[in-house]
Amino acid sequence: MQRDRQPTIPGVILKSIFLDERGVTTKAFAEAVGVTPKHMSRIIHGKARIEANLAARMAKVLGTSERFWMNLQANVDIWQARRDIRQWKPKATFRLSDNSDHTRMS
């Protein structure tokens, strides 16, 4: 069964686990990673996405991996995309047959 609960946005995790726990303000963190406080506030509130370049800078400042931030963002993006196309019906499908080995690389 697929759950339909929205994944936690990366900004909430950033603020609650990484910034608040260390007493770091949004403004100070924004300056550290090279974005405006307004842009960082939009990320924290889920109004802006974390792009790869910013994920790399955040990882360097926080001692995490870029992939951590990108995976959090991808989870939200995929959830939203699935909701956006819930009622959409494809005009055609082109699926691999059940007996094909699509995981093997030549």
Secondary structure, DSSP 8 states (H G I E B T S, - for coil): ---------HHHHIIIIIIGGGT--HHHHHHHHTS-HHHHHHHHTTSS---HHHHHHHHHHHT--HHHHHHHHHHHHHHHHHHHTTT---S------TT--TT---
